[in-house]
Amino acid sequence: MKAKWDLYLPKDTKLPQHIGIIPDGNRRWARERGFPQLVGHKVGLLDQFPDIIVSAYEMGVPEVSIWLWSTENWDRSKEEIHYLFNDIYPLFMSKFYNFAQKHKIQVTHYGRRDRLPAKMIRETDKLIEKTKKFKKNKLNLCVDYGGRDEIVRGVQEAIKKGMSADQVTEKSFGELLDTKNSNPLDLVIRTGKVQRLSGFHSWMNSYSEFYFADCYFPDFSPLKLKEAIMDFSNRGRTFGK
């Protein structure tokens, strides 16, 4: 990595402690190059993603969340759903184990489990169990995740626990969410040449900074990640003060 990419940051760089990535544009990237659109998912997740993750950690960012599948994505074609959940995601999970061990990455899953294929859950749980000992670098895989859905599930959990209205505070409610153990989400990066969040981490993004990259995810290199971090560092954040 270090020989391939110049990831040096000035000493006064203000680093985000948690970066969220919306890796949009895989299918469009493939179509514009004359490839079957599903090829874009393979290139984005299996080829490009590991470089992005390691680069973030090398630059000092301790936590990254990546949105791999939205609660709305189930409306896509059966062919795409089958390809991702039976081929790409399980392959990614199985290969990522050695990668996570090498770079000491703790992996977590954010999102629903009730609709995921059994094979996907098995591979994800195996990866989570085998990496739970690592503390320095954290990766949150957002699969069947939606910001509104996360909040609804949090409300349902509060009801199940019998919490009264005065017991529900921002702190107590936040502890019922997928993201309860995460750092505040400082920077959200979306690729794909569009500017919207689509419900990504709705609870956590109140004071997030947003960076919309003018490229598709398969073209989002570690150097482009560095540009996003430098852009973040140059912003003035007041948090409402």
C-alpha positions in Angstrom: 0.0 0.0 0.0 2.6 2.6 1.1 4.7 1.9 -2.0 1.7 2.3 -4.3 -0.1 5.3 -2.8 1.2 8.5 -1.3 -1.0 8.6 1.8 1.1 11.1 3.8 -1.1 13.6 5.6 0.2 16.9 7.2 0.7 16.7 10.9 -2.1 19.2 11.5 -4.7 17.2 9.6 -7.9 16.8 11.5 -8.8 13.2 11.0 -12.4 11.9 11.1 -12.8 9.1 13.7 -15.5 7.4 11.7 -16.0 7.4 8.0 -19.2 6.1 6.3 -19.0 5.1 2.7 -21.9 4.8 0.3 -20.2 2.9 -2.6 -22.6 3.9 -5.4 -22.1 3.4 -9.1 -20.9 -0.1 -9.6 -23.5 -1.0 -12.2 -23.1 2.2 -14.1 -19.3 1.8 -14.1 -19.7 -1.6 -15.8 -22.3 -0.5 -18.3 -20.3 2.5 -19.5 -17.4 0.1 -20.2 -19.5 -2.5 -22.0 -19.3 -5.1 -19.2 -22.3 -6.9 -17.7 -23.5 -4.7 -14.9 -22.9 -7.3 -12.3 -19.1 -7.1 -13.0 -19.1 -3.7 -11.3 -20.0 -5.3 -8.0 -17.1 -7.7 -8.2 -14.6 -5.0 -9.1 -15.9 -2.6 -6.5 -16.2 -5.0 -3.6 -13.5 -7.6 -4.2 -10.8 -5.5 -5.9 -11.2 -1.9 -4.9 -12.7 -2.1 -1.4 -9.7 -3.7 0.4 -7.4 -0.9 -0.8 -9.8 1.7 0.5 -10.2 0.1 3.9 -6.4 -0.3 4.5 -5.7 3.2 3.3 -8.2 4.6 5.8 -6.5 2.8 8.7 -3.0 3.7 7.5 -4.0 7.3 7.5 -5.2 7.0 11.1 -9.0 6.6 10.7 -10.0 4.0 13.3 -13.6 3.2 12.1 -15.2 2.7 8.7 -18.8 1.8 7.8 -19.7 0.7 4.3 -23.2 0.3 3.0 -23.3 -2.9 1.0 -27.1 -3.5 0.8 -30.0 -1.2 1.6 -33.4 -2.2 2.9 -34.8 -0.8 -0.4 -32.4 -2.8 -2.6 -34.6 -5.9 -2.4 -36.6 -4.5 -5.3 -33.7 -5.2 -7.7 -33.7 -8.1 -10.1 -33.6 -11.7 -8.9 -30.5 -12.2 -10.9 -28.6 -9.4 -9.1 -29.8 -10.5 -5.7 -28.8 -14.1 -6.3 -25.4 -13.1 -7.6 -24.6 -10.8 -4.7 -25.9 -13.0 -1.9 -24.8 -16.4 -3.3 -21.6 -15.5 -5.0 -20.1 -12.1 -4.2 -20.9 -11.5 -0.5 -20.0 -15.0 0.7 -16.8 -14.9 -1.3 -16.0 -11.5 0.1 -16.6 -12.7 3.7 -14.5 -15.8 3.4 -11.6 -14.0 1.8 -11.8 -11.1 4.1 -11.0 -13.2 7.1 -7.2 -13.4 6.3 -7.3 -9.8 5.3 -8.9 -8.8 8.6 -6.4 -10.9 10.6 -3.4 -9.3 8.8 -4.6 -5.8 9.4 -6.2 -6.5 12.8 -9.7 -5.3 11.8 -12.7 -5.9 14.0 -15.8 -6.6 11.8 -19.4 -5.8 12.8 -22.7 -6.1 11.0 -25.3 -3.3 11.0 -28.8 -4.1 9.7 -31.5 -6.7 9.7 -30.7 -10.4 9.8 -34.2 -11.9 9.3 -34.1 -11.5 5.5 -30.5 -12.5 4.8 -29.7 -15.9 3.3 -28.5 -18.5 5.8 -25.1 -18.7 3.9 -24.6 -15.0 4.2 -25.4 -15.1 7.9 -23.0 -18.0 8.6 -20.1 -16.3 6.8 -20.8 -13.0 8.5 -21.0 -14.5 12.0 -17.8 -16.4 11.4 -16.0 -13.3 10.4 -17.4 -11.3 13.4 -16.4 -14.1 15.8 -12.9 -14.5 14.5 -12.2 -10.7 14.5 -13.8 -9.6 17.8 -10.5 -9.6 19.6 -9.2 -6.7 17.5 -9.7 -3.2 18.9 -7.7 -0.7 16.9 -9.4 -0.8 13.5 -13.2 -1.3 13.1 -15.2 -2.1 10.0 -19.0 -2.0 10.0 -20.7 -3.9 7.2 -24.1 -2.4 6.6 -26.1 -5.2 4.9 -29.9 -5.0 4.7 -29.5 -1.7 6.5 -31.7 1.4 6.3 -31.6 4.5 8.6 -35.3 4.6 9.1 -35.5 0.8 9.6 -32.8 1.1 12.3 -34.8 3.7 14.2 -38.1 1.6 13.9 -36.3 -1.4 15.2 -35.0 0.7 18.1 -38.5 1.8 18.9 -39.7 -1.8 18.8 -36.9 -2.8 21.2 -37.8 0.0 23.6 -41.4 -1.2 23.6 -40.3 -4.8 24.2 -38.2 -3.6 27.1 -41.2 -1.8 28.6 -39.5 1.6 28.6 -41.7 4.5 29.8 -41.7 7.8 27.9 -39.4 9.5 30.4 -36.9 6.6 30.2 -36.5 7.3 26.5 -33.7 9.8 26.0 -31.2 10.3 23.2 -28.7 8.3 25.2 -30.9 5.4 26.2 -32.5 5.2 22.7 -29.1 5.3 21.0 -28.1 2.3 23.0 -30.9 0.3 21.3 -29.5 0.9 17.8 -27.1 -1.0 15.6 -24.6 1.8 16.0 -24.5 1.9 19.8 -20.8 1.0 19.9 -19.7 3.3 17.1 -17.8 6.6 17.2 -19.8 9.6 16.0 -20.0 9.6 12.2 -17.7 12.4 11.2 -17.6 12.0 7.5 -20.0 10.4 4.9 -18.5 9.8 1.5 -20.8 8.9 -1.4 -19.5 7.9 -4.8 -21.6 7.6 -8.0 -22.0 11.2 -9.1 -25.1 11.8 -7.1 -25.7 13.9 -4.0 -28.1 12.3 -1.5 -27.8 10.1 1.6 -30.7 7.7 0.9 -31.2 7.1 4.6 -27.6 6.2 5.5 -27.1 6.3 9.3 -30.0 8.7 9.8 -29.6 8.7 13.6 -25.9 9.5 13.5 -25.5 11.9 10.7 -26.8 15.1 12.3 -23.4 16.7 12.5 -21.6 14.6 9.8 -19.7 16.3 7.0 -20.7 15.1 3.5 -18.4 14.5 0.6 -19.8 13.6 -2.8 -17.2 12.1 -5.1 -17.5 12.7 -8.8 -16.7 9.1 -9.7 -18.1 5.6 -9.5 -17.0 3.4 -6.7 -14.7 1.2 -8.8 -12.7 4.4 -9.6 -12.6 5.6 -6.0 -9.0 5.1 -5.2 -7.0 5.6 -1.9 -5.8 8.9 -3.3 -9.4 10.0 -3.7 -10.1 8.9 -0.1 -7.1 11.1 0.9 -8.6 14.0 -0.9 -11.9 13.5 0.9 -10.1 13.4 4.3 -8.1 16.6 3.5 -11.4 18.3 2.5 -12.9 17.3 5.8 -9.9 18.6 7.7 -10.2 22.0 6.1 -13.9 22.5 7.2 -14.9 24.4 10.3 -17.2 22.3 12.5 -19.2 24.1 15.2 -21.7 21.5 16.2 -24.4 24.1 16.6 -22.4 26.4 18.9 
